C-alpha cells in the first residue's frame, strides 16, 4: 500500500508476494544511475555543455570546416610533387601560402568582429575554395610555376573556424567560467583531431584515387562545413561594428601571451620535424606519422579530460603551472632518444609529452579571451593562431638544422628549449599585474 500527498510526486507501486515464509516487496519504479530512485547521477560537463540550444549544430559544422586545415598542406605537396615531380616547388608553394595566411588571418578576423561571422566567413571560405580549385587546375594543366604560388596564396582567406567557434562558446557560457573551460578544452581536442586526421585523409585520397583528390575534397568540406556553421544564427555573436577599443596587440597582457604562443608553436614545429628525421635515421621514416599521431592523440585525450575537471583558481594562475608541466614533459622524448635509440621507446614518450600541450593551450586561450578587448575576440584569437604558425615555422627550421648538423637525437633538445622559453615568458609576465 502506498500513500501520496497532493501535489507531490506519487510513489511507484510495490508488488507484494510471499516466498517461502518471507514477505518480499518488489519495487518496479525507475532507477537513475547510482543515486537510487529519483536521485540519479547529474550529467557530466560535456553533456551539460552540448545541451545548450544550438551548440551541437555549430560544433558539428565547425568540425567539418576545420578538418581541411589539416588536409590542404599535405594535399598540395602530394599533388604538386606527384604531377610536377619537384618537392622543392611543392614546399615553396606551401610556404608562401602559410606566410600569406599569417598576414591575412588577423585582417579576416577583424572583419568578422566588425560585420559578423556569416557575412564574412562564407565569402572568405568560398574564395579559399576557389583558390584550391585554381591550384588544382594549374597543376593538372601544367601552367607556369608562378600561377601555383598565386593560386595557393588565395587560400589564405580561409577563416579561423576555431576562433569563431570559441567566440560562440564565450557568448553562450559567458556567465559560467567552468563551462567556458570545458568548451575551450573541447575546441582544443577538436583542433588536435583535425590536425591528426587531416593529413591521413589527404594521403589516403591522393594515393587511392588521383593526386588532386585531397585538394578537391578539402575544398568541398571547407565550403560545406562553413555554410552549416554560419547557418546557426542563434549562436552567432552580434556584429560589433567599427570597434572603438584598442587593438589586441596593444592591450595589457596580450603581447607576452602572444610570445608564449610563438614559443609553444616552436615546440610543435620542431617536434614534428625532429621526429621525422629521427625515424629516418633509424630507417623507419614511414612510421613517423604513426608516432606523431600518438603525440596528437595524447594531447587530444588530455584536452578532453582536462575539460571534464573543475578548474582550480583563475586561468592566469594556472597558466605558469601548465607551462612548467610542458617544459618538464618535453624532456621525455629527448631522454628516450638519447637512451633508448628506437621508435618503440620514443612512442610512449611522445604520448606522455603530448598530454601537456592541450591543457597549456586551453588555459592560454582562456586567458586570451579574458584579456582581449570587447568586440575584438576573433581578432585576438587569430593573432594567437598567427603566433602559433610563426612559431611552427621557426621551430621547424631550428629543429631541421639541429637534426641535420648536430644529430637527430640532439634535435629533441629544440622543443625542450622552446618550452623553457615559453615558461620563462609566462613566469616573467605572471609577476607583473595586468590592469583590468
C-alpha positions as CSV (number, residue, x, y, z in Angstrom):
1,X,0.0,0.0,0.0
2,X,1.3,3.4,-0.9
3,X,0.3,6.9,0.1
4,X,0.8,10.2,-1.6
5,X,0.4,13.8,-0.7
6,X,-1.5,16.1,-3.1
7,X,1.0,17.9,-5.3
8,X,3.8,15.6,-4.5
9,X,5.3,13.0,-6.9
10,X,3.4,9.7,-6.3
11,X,5.4,6.7,-5.2
12,X,5.6,3.8,-7.8
13,X,3.5,0.7,-7.0
14,X,5.0,-2.1,-5.0
15,X,4.4,-5.8,-5.8
16,X,4.0,-7.8,-2.6
17,X,4.5,-11.6,-2.7
18,X,5.4,-14.4,-0.3
19,X,8.5,-16.5,-1.0
20,X,8.7,-19.5,1.4
21,X,8.0,-17.8,4.8
22,X,9.3,-14.4,3.8
23,X,7.3,-11.4,2.6
24,X,9.1,-9.8,-0.5
25,X,8.3,-6.3,-1.8
26,X,9.4,-5.7,-5.4
27,X,9.7,-2.1,-6.5
28,X,9.4,-1.7,-10.3
29,X,9.9,2.1,-10.1
30,X,12.6,3.7,-12.3
31,X,16.2,3.8,-11.2
32,X,18.5,6.6,-12.1
33,X,22.3,5.9,-12.1
34,X,23.9,5.1,-8.8
35,X,22.0,7.6,-6.8
36,X,18.9,5.5,-6.3
37,X,15.3,6.3,-7.3
38,X,15.0,9.8,-8.4
39,X,18.5,10.7,-7.3
40,X,20.5,9.9,-10.4
41,X,24.0,11.0,-11.3
42,X,24.0,14.6,-12.6
43,X,25.0,15.0,-16.3
44,X,28.7,15.5,-17.0
45,X,30.2,18.8,-18.1
46,X,30.3,17.9,-21.8
47,X,26.6,16.8,-21.7
48,X,25.6,20.0,-20.0
49,X,27.6,22.0,-22.5
50,X,26.1,20.5,-25.6
51,X,22.6,20.6,-24.1
52,X,22.6,24.3,-24.7
53,X,20.4,25.3,-27.7
54,X,22.3,25.4,-31.0
55,X,25.6,24.1,-29.5
56,X,25.6,20.8,-31.3
57,X,24.8,22.2,-34.7
58,X,27.5,24.8,-34.8
59,X,30.1,22.5,-33.2
60,X,29.4,19.9,-35.9
61,X,29.7,22.4,-38.7
62,X,32.8,23.8,-37.2
63,X,34.4,20.4,-37.2
64,X,33.7,19.8,-40.8
65,X,35.0,23.2,-41.8
66,X,38.1,22.7,-39.7
67,X,39.1,19.3,-41.0
68,X,40.5,20.7,-44.3
69,X,43.1,22.8,-42.3
70,X,45.0,19.6,-41.7
71,X,44.5,18.4,-45.3
72,X,45.5,21.3,-47.5
73,X,49.2,21.3,-46.9
74,X,49.7,17.5,-47.4
75,X,47.3,17.6,-50.4
76,X,49.2,20.4,-52.1
77,X,52.6,18.8,-51.5
78,X,51.4,15.4,-52.7
79,X,49.7,16.9,-55.8
80,X,52.5,19.2,-56.9
81,X,55.3,16.7,-56.2
82,X,53.3,13.9,-57.9
83,X,52.4,15.8,-61.0
84,X,55.4,18.2,-61.4
85,X,58.0,15.9,-59.8
86,X,59.5,18.6,-57.5
87,X,59.3,18.6,-53.7
88,X,61.2,21.9,-53.7
89,X,58.5,23.6,-55.7
90,X,55.8,22.0,-53.6
91,X,57.5,23.1,-50.4
92,X,58.0,26.7,-51.7
93,X,54.3,26.9,-52.7
94,X,53.0,25.8,-49.3
95,X,55.5,28.1,-47.5
96,X,54.1,31.1,-49.4
97,X,50.6,30.1,-48.6
98,X,51.5,29.8,-44.9
99,X,53.0,33.3,-45.0
100,X,50.0,34.7,-46.7
101,X,47.7,33.2,-44.1
102,X,49.7,34.8,-41.3
103,X,49.2,38.2,-43.0
104,X,45.5,37.9,-43.9
105,X,44.3,35.9,-40.8
106,X,44.1,38.9,-38.4
107,X,42.5,41.1,-41.1
108,X,39.8,38.5,-41.9
109,X,39.2,38.1,-38.1
110,X,38.8,41.9,-37.7
111,X,36.2,41.9,-40.5
112,X,34.4,39.1,-38.7
113,X,34.3,41.0,-35.5
114,X,33.0,44.1,-37.3
115,X,30.4,42.7,-39.7
116,X,29.5,39.3,-38.2
117,X,30.6,35.7,-38.9
118,X,28.1,34.7,-41.6
119,X,28.6,37.9,-43.7
120,X,32.4,37.5,-43.8
121,X,33.3,33.8,-43.2
122,X,31.2,32.4,-46.0
123,X,32.6,34.6,-48.8
124,X,36.1,34.1,-47.4
125,X,35.7,30.4,-47.4
126,X,34.3,30.5,-50.9
127,X,37.4,32.5,-52.0
128,X,39.7,30.0,-50.4
129,X,37.9,27.0,-52.0
130,X,38.2,28.8,-55.4
131,X,41.9,29.2,-54.7
132,X,42.2,25.5,-54.1
133,X,40.4,24.7,-57.3
134,X,42.6,27.1,-59.2
135,X,45.7,25.4,-57.8
136,X,44.3,22.0,-58.8
137,X,43.6,23.2,-62.4
138,X,47.0,24.9,-62.7
139,X,48.8,21.7,-61.6
140,X,46.6,19.5,-63.8
141,X,47.1,21.5,-66.9
142,X,50.8,22.3,-66.4
143,X,50.6,26.1,-66.2
144,X,53.7,28.2,-65.3
145,X,55.1,27.8,-61.8
146,X,54.2,31.3,-60.7
147,X,50.5,30.5,-61.2
148,X,50.8,27.9,-58.4
149,X,52.0,30.5,-56.0
150,X,49.2,32.9,-56.9
151,X,46.5,30.3,-56.7
152,X,47.7,28.9,-53.3
153,X,48.0,32.4,-51.9
154,X,44.3,32.8,-52.5
155,X,43.6,30.1,-50.0
156,X,44.9,32.4,-47.2
157,X,41.4,33.8,-46.9
158,X,40.4,30.6,-45.0
159,X,38.5,31.8,-41.9
160,X,39.8,30.8,-38.5
161,X,36.9,28.4,-37.7
162,X,38.4,27.5,-34.3
163,X,38.5,31.1,-33.2
164,X,34.9,31.8,-34.4
165,X,33.7,28.7,-32.6
166,X,35.4,29.7,-29.4
167,X,33.8,33.2,-29.7
168,X,30.4,31.5,-29.9
169,X,31.1,29.5,-26.7
170,X,32.3,32.6,-25.0
171,X,28.9,34.2,-25.7
172,X,26.9,31.1,-24.8
173,X,28.6,30.5,-21.4
174,X,29.7,34.0,-20.5
175,X,28.2,33.6,-17.0
176,X,29.8,30.2,-16.4
177,X,33.6,30.0,-16.1
178,X,33.6,26.2,-15.6
179,X,31.6,25.7,-18.8
180,X,33.9,28.0,-20.7
181,X,36.8,25.9,-19.5
182,X,35.1,22.8,-20.8
183,X,34.3,24.5,-24.1
184,X,37.9,25.6,-24.7
185,X,39.0,22.0,-23.8
186,X,36.6,20.6,-26.4
187,X,37.8,23.0,-29.0
188,X,41.5,22.2,-28.4
189,X,40.7,18.5,-28.6
190,X,38.8,19.2,-31.9
191,X,41.9,21.0,-33.2
192,X,44.1,18.0,-32.3
193,X,41.7,15.5,-34.0
194,X,41.5,17.6,-37.2
195,X,45.3,18.1,-37.4
196,X,45.7,14.4,-36.8
197,X,43.1,13.0,-39.2
198,X,43.5,15.7,-41.9
199,X,46.9,14.5,-43.2
200,X,45.9,10.9,-43.0
201,X,42.7,11.6,-45.0
202,X,44.6,13.7,-47.5
203,X,47.3,11.0,-48.1
204,X,44.6,8.3,-48.5
205,X,42.6,10.3,-51.0
206,X,45.7,11.3,-53.1
207,X,47.1,7.8,-53.0
208,X,43.9,5.9,-53.6
209,X,42.2,8.0,-56.3
210,X,44.2,10.7,-58.0
211,X,46.8,13.3,-56.9
212,X,44.2,16.1,-56.9
213,X,41.6,14.2,-54.8
214,X,42.8,15.6,-51.4
215,X,42.6,19.2,-52.6
216,X,39.2,18.7,-54.2
217,X,37.6,17.0,-51.1
218,X,39.2,19.6,-48.8
219,X,37.7,22.5,-50.7
220,X,34.2,20.8,-50.7
221,X,34.4,20.1,-46.9
222,X,35.5,23.7,-46.1
223,X,32.7,25.3,-48.0
224,X,30.0,22.8,-46.8
225,X,31.1,23.0,-43.2
226,X,31.3,26.8,-43.2
227,X,27.8,27.0,-44.7
228,X,26.4,24.8,-42.0
229,X,28.4,26.6,-39.3
230,X,27.2,30.1,-40.5
231,X,23.6,28.9,-40.8
232,X,23.4,28.6,-37.0
233,X,22.5,32.3,-36.5
234,X,21.1,31.9,-32.9
235,X,24.5,31.3,-31.5
236,X,26.4,33.8,-33.6
237,X,27.9,36.8,-31.7
238,X,26.3,40.1,-32.8
239,X,28.5,42.2,-35.1
240,X,30.4,44.8,-33.1
241,X,30.7,47.4,-35.8
242,X,33.8,49.5,-36.0
243,X,35.5,48.8,-32.7
244,X,36.5,51.7,-30.6
245,X,38.6,49.6,-28.3
246,X,42.3,49.3,-28.7
247,X,43.9,46.7,-30.8
248,X,44.6,43.4,-29.0
249,X,48.3,43.9,-29.8
250,X,48.2,47.0,-27.5
251,X,46.0,45.5,-24.8
252,X,47.6,44.9,-21.4
253,X,48.9,41.4,-21.0
254,X,48.4,40.3,-24.6
255,X,52.0,40.8,-26.1
256,X,53.7,38.4,-23.6
257,X,50.8,36.0,-24.1
258,X,51.3,36.0,-27.9
259,X,55.1,35.4,-27.2
260,X,54.1,32.3,-25.3
261,X,52.0,31.1,-28.3
262,X,55.0,31.7,-30.6
263,X,57.2,29.6,-28.3
264,X,54.6,26.9,-28.0
265,X,54.3,26.8,-31.8
266,X,58.1,26.3,-31.9
267,X,57.5,23.2,-29.7
268,X,55.1,21.8,-32.2
269,X,57.1,22.6,-35.3
270,X,60.4,21.3,-34.0
271,X,59.0,18.2,-32.6
272,X,57.4,17.2,-35.9
273,X,60.5,17.8,-38.0
274,X,62.9,16.2,-35.5
275,X,60.7,13.1,-35.1
276,X,60.6,12.6,-38.8
277,X,64.4,13.0,-39.0
278,X,64.9,10.6,-36.1
279,X,62.7,7.9,-37.7
280,X,64.5,8.4,-41.0
281,X,67.9,8.0,-39.2
282,X,66.6,4.7,-37.8
283,X,65.4,3.5,-41.2
284,X,61.7,3.8,-40.3
285,X,60.6,7.1,-41.9
286,X,57.2,5.6,-42.9
287,X,56.4,5.1,-39.2
288,X,57.0,8.7,-38.3
289,X,53.4,9.6,-39.0
290,X,52.1,6.9,-36.6
291,X,54.5,8.1,-33.9
292,X,53.5,11.7,-34.3
293,X,49.8,10.6,-34.2
294,X,50.4,9.3,-30.7
295,X,51.5,12.7,-29.6
296,X,48.4,14.3,-31.1
297,X,46.2,11.5,-29.5
298,X,47.8,12.1,-26.1
299,X,47.1,15.8,-26.4
300,X,43.5,15.3,-27.6
301,X,42.7,12.9,-24.8
302,X,44.3,15.1,-22.2
303,X,42.3,18.1,-23.5
304,X,39.0,16.2,-23.1
305,X,39.9,15.0,-19.6
306,X,41.1,18.5,-18.6
307,X,37.7,19.9,-19.7
308,X,35.9,17.4,-17.5
309,X,37.8,18.6,-14.4
310,X,36.7,21.6,-12.4
311,X,39.3,24.3,-12.8
312,X,41.0,25.4,-9.6
313,X,41.5,29.1,-9.4
314,X,41.7,31.7,-12.2
315,X,43.3,30.7,-15.5
316,X,46.1,33.3,-15.1
317,X,47.3,31.5,-12.0
318,X,47.1,28.0,-13.7
319,X,49.0,29.0,-16.8
320,X,52.5,29.1,-15.4
321,X,52.0,25.6,-13.9
322,X,50.8,24.3,-17.3
323,X,53.9,25.8,-18.9
324,X,56.1,24.2,-16.3
325,X,54.5,20.8,-16.9
326,X,55.0,21.2,-20.6
327,X,58.7,22.1,-20.2
328,X,59.3,19.1,-18.0
329,X,57.4,16.5,-20.1
330,X,59.1,17.8,-23.3
331,X,62.3,16.4,-21.9
332,X,61.0,12.8,-22.1
333,X,61.5,12.4,-25.9
334,X,65.0,13.8,-25.6
335,X,65.8,11.3,-22.8
336,X,64.2,8.5,-24.8
337,X,66.2,9.3,-28.0
338,X,69.4,9.6,-26.0
339,X,69.0,6.3,-24.1
340,X,66.5,4.1,-26.0
341,X,67.5,4.5,-29.6
342,X,64.3,3.1,-31.0
343,X,60.9,4.2,-32.1
344,X,59.3,1.8,-29.6
345,X,60.9,3.7,-26.8
346,X,60.1,7.1,-28.4
347,X,56.4,6.4,-28.9
348,X,55.3,6.4,-25.2
349,X,57.5,9.4,-24.5
350,X,55.7,11.4,-27.2
351,X,52.3,10.2,-26.0
352,X,53.0,11.4,-22.5
353,X,54.7,14.6,-23.7
354,X,51.6,15.4,-25.8
355,X,49.4,15.3,-22.7
356,X,51.0,18.6,-21.5
357,X,50.2,20.7,-24.7
358,X,46.4,20.6,-24.6
359,X,46.0,21.9,-21.0
360,X,48.5,24.6,-21.8
361,X,46.7,25.7,-24.9
362,X,43.3,25.5,-23.2
363,X,44.4,27.7,-20.3
364,X,46.3,30.2,-22.6
365,X,43.2,30.6,-24.8
366,X,41.0,31.2,-21.7
367,X,43.4,33.9,-20.6
368,X,43.4,35.4,-24.1
369,X,39.6,35.6,-24.1
370,X,39.6,37.5,-20.8
371,X,42.3,39.9,-21.9
372,X,41.1,40.7,-25.4
373,X,39.2,44.0,-25.6
374,X,35.5,43.8,-26.2
375,X,34.5,43.5,-29.8
376,X,37.9,42.1,-30.8
377,X,37.7,38.5,-29.8
378,X,38.0,36.9,-33.2
379,X,41.0,39.2,-34.0
380,X,42.6,38.2,-30.7
381,X,42.1,34.5,-31.5
382,X,43.5,35.0,-35.0
383,X,46.6,36.7,-33.6
384,X,47.2,33.7,-31.4
385,X,46.9,31.4,-34.4
386,X,49.4,33.6,-36.3
387,X,51.8,33.4,-33.4
388,X,51.5,29.6,-33.4
389,X,52.1,29.4,-37.1
390,X,55.1,31.7,-36.9
391,X,56.4,29.6,-34.1
392,X,55.8,26.4,-36.0
393,X,57.8,27.8,-38.9
394,X,60.7,28.9,-36.7
395,X,60.7,25.6,-34.8
396,X,60.7,23.6,-37.9
397,X,63.7,25.5,-39.2
398,X,65.6,25.2,-35.9
399,X,64.7,21.5,-35.5
400,X,65.7,20.7,-39.0
401,X,69.0,22.5,-38.8
402,X,69.9,20.8,-35.5
403,X,68.9,17.3,-36.7
404,X,71.0,17.9,-39.9
405,X,74.2,19.3,-38.3
406,X,74.2,18.0,-34.7
407,X,72.2,14.8,-34.9
408,X,68.6,13.6,-34.9
409,X,68.6,12.6,-31.2
410,X,70.0,16.0,-30.3
411,X,67.2,17.7,-32.2
412,X,64.8,16.8,-29.5
413,X,66.5,19.4,-27.4
414,X,64.9,22.2,-29.6
415,X,61.3,21.6,-28.3
416,X,62.8,21.5,-24.7
417,X,64.4,24.9,-25.2
418,X,61.2,26.3,-26.8
419,X,59.1,25.1,-23.9
420,X,61.6,26.6,-21.5
421,X,61.3,29.9,-23.3
422,X,57.5,29.8,-23.0
423,X,57.8,29.1,-19.3
424,X,60.3,31.9,-18.8
425,X,58.0,34.4,-20.6
426,X,55.0,33.1,-18.7
427,X,56.7,33.4,-15.3
428,X,58.0,36.9,-16.0
429,X,54.6,38.1,-17.1
430,X,52.9,36.5,-14.1
431,X,54.9,38.6,-11.7
432,X,53.6,41.8,-13.4
433,X,49.9,42.5,-12.6
434,X,47.7,43.1,-15.6
435,X,45.4,46.2,-15.4
436,X,41.7,45.4,-15.5
